[in-house]
């Protein structure tokens, strides 16, 4: 074996070991924050936060436009606007907050955006249930009727609590997120028409551990907003559909 080849092999191995040692020296996370203090992310965490939230802004816009395109009744149109707007804003606000947190040292601005970011989570959870609770009508189901209002009351209470006790009682805040995210789903999956929707159950299950916006959106897209070609032009309640009304106004 050529001596130069052996030397090259040894030198490359040493370089790889040095690179591995440098990787170990990288500070991936900071120490856990105290009870009444916000966590201070590392530079790597800042970049990861901006990237993982910012990458979903364009898909959320496209997805919201698709919901609007598929809307054939006024309730679907309103639901698409409420859910689509919250879907876009939850990623826009979070991306903006993490970007400012990384690049700007204005404490008051960061605190204000942090509060907005937390508030958007409550709004998004409530808006995620809006299509399920409003597009379909289930006469006689008292629990669903109550949930239509209860989910927004919970969101307002959550925002109020978060603004008053910002960065305090963090475990209680996490419990509130979970209760608000899982509670209304119990009323929905008990409905026979929704019981076998795998995406709805999967999204709820994954929500406990991570973000489940993709699964939830897919379920809403396919089960609450059917394709325009397959949707009836007349609403089951007898109310003319949105395209039919628009077309009649155009003809006039």
N, C-alpha and C positions, 0 to 999 in steps of 0.2 A: 504494500500500500504506500502511495506517495506521501512523503513527510509533509508537504505543503497542504495536502488534503486533510491530514490529521489535525494540523494546526488550525486550519479554517473551521473544521468541525468543532474543535474545542473552544475556539473563540466565539463561534455562534452560540454554543451552549451556554457560555458565560454571559453573553449579552442577553439571552432569553431569561436567565436566572435573575439578572439585574432588573430587567423589565418587570418580571413577576414581583420582585421585591418592591419596586416603585408602585405597582398596582396596590399592593397591600398597604402602602403608606397613605394611599388616597383616603381622605375622610368622606365616607359615603353619607353618614348621618351624624347629627349632633346629639348631645344628651337630651333626654326627655325634659320637657318644660315643666316648671312648677305649676301648682294648681291655678294660680291667678295670672299666669303669664302665657303669652303665645309662643308656640314653638318657632325657633329660628332655623330655617332649612339651610343646608349647605349649598354651595354653588351648583353642584351636580343635581341636587334635589330641585333647585329653582328651575334649571333648564328642563329637567324631566317633567315638572309640573306644567310649565308653559307648553312644552311639546305635546304632552298627552291630552291636554285640554284644547289647545289650539287646533290640533289636527282634525277635530270633530266639528269645527265651525261650518266649514263648507258642506260636508255631508248632512249636517242638521238643516241647513238652508234648503238643500236639494230635497231632503225628505219632507220638509214642511210644505214646499211647493207641490210635491206629489200628493200630499193630503188635500191641499186646496183643489188640485185638479180632479181628484176623485170625489169631491163633495157634490152630492146631488140633492141634498136637502139643506134647509137653513140651519138645523141643529148640527149637521155635519160640518157646515161652513164655520159656525161659531166654535165648535169643538176643535176644528183644524187650526183656527186662528189662536185660540187659547193655548192648546198643547204645542203647536209649532213655534209660537213666540217664546214660550217658556223654555222649549228645547234649545232654541238658538241662544237665548240670553244666559242660560246656565253655563254654557261653554264660553260665551263672549266675556261675561263678567268675571268668570274664574280665570280666564287667560289674561285679561287686563289686570286683575289683582296680582297674579303671580309675576307678571312682567314688571309692574310698578314696584312690587315688593323687592324684586331683584335689582332693579336699576335706579330706584329713587329712594332717598333716605329721609323723606318727609314723613315723620311718624304719624301725624294726623291724617294725611292722605292714605297711608297704608291701613290705618285703623278703620277709616271710613269704608274703604274698599273691602276690607276683611268682613265688616258687618254686612255689606251688600252681598258678598259672596255667600255667606251663611244664610242670609234671608232668601236668596234665590233657590237654595236647596229646598226650603219649605214650600216655596211657590211652585217649584218644578214637581215635587211629589204630589201636591194637590192637583196641578194641571194634568199630570199623567193619568189620574183617575177620572178627569173631566169627561173624556169621550165615552168611557165605559158607563158612566152614571147618567149621561144625558142623551146620547144618541138613541139608545134603545129604551123603550118604555115597558115597564113590568107592572101592570096594575095590581094593586093589592099587596105589593111587597113593601112593607113599612120600613124595613131596615135599609133598603136601597134609597128610599126617599129621604130618610134621615141622613144617610151618608153623603148625599149630594151637598148638604150644607155643613155637616160635621167636619168634612175633610178641609174645608176652607176656614172654618172656625179654628181647627187645630193648627192650620198654617199661620193664621194671625196670632194665635197665642204663642206659637213657637217663635215667631219673629219678635214679638214683644218680649218674651223671656230672654231671647238671645241678645237683644239690644240692652236690656237692663243688667243682665248677668254675663256680659261678654267675657269669654275665657274663664268663667268660673263654673264649678260643678259640671265638668266636662263629661263625666260618666252619665249624668242625668240628661244632658243634651243628646248624647248618643242614644240613650233609651227612647227619648222623644222621637228621634229620627226613625228608629226601628218601629215604634208603635204606629207612627203616622204612615210609614211605608207599607207595613204588613196588615194593619187593622182593617182598612177598607177592602183589601183584597179578599178577606173572609166573606164579606157580603157578596162580592162579585162571583167568586168561584162556586158559591152555593147555587147560583142560577144554572138551570139545566143547560141553557144554550151556551154558557161559557165554561161549563165544568171541564170539558175535554180539551180546552185550548192549552196545548203544551207550552207555547211561548210565554203565556201569562204566568203559568206555574214556574217555569224555568227562570223567568225574569225576577219573580218574587223570591225564589230561592237564592239566586245569585246576588240579589240586592243585599242580603244579609252579610255577604262577604266582600262584595265589590260593587262597581257601577253596573247597572243592568239596563241602561237606557236603550241599547241596541235591541235586546230581546223584547222589551216593552214596546218600542216603536214598531217592530216587525209584527207583533201581535195586533196592535191597533190598526196598522196598515191593511192587514189581510182579513181581519174579522169585524172591524168597525167601519172601515172604509173599503168596501169591495170595489173592484174595477168598474169604471164607468160603463163599459159595454154590458156588464152583467147586472148592473143596478137597475132597479125599476124606475121608470120616469114618474111614477106616482107613489108617494109615500103611503105605507100601509094604513096610516091614520086618515087617509083621504086628502091630505094636504098636497098640492102640486109640488113637484120637485123643483129644485133650484134652476137647472138648465131649462126646464119647461117654462118657468116664470120669466127668466131672462129672455128666452127666445120670443115669448109673447110680447114683451116690451119692445124688443128690437123690431118686430113685425109692425107694431103700431107706429 
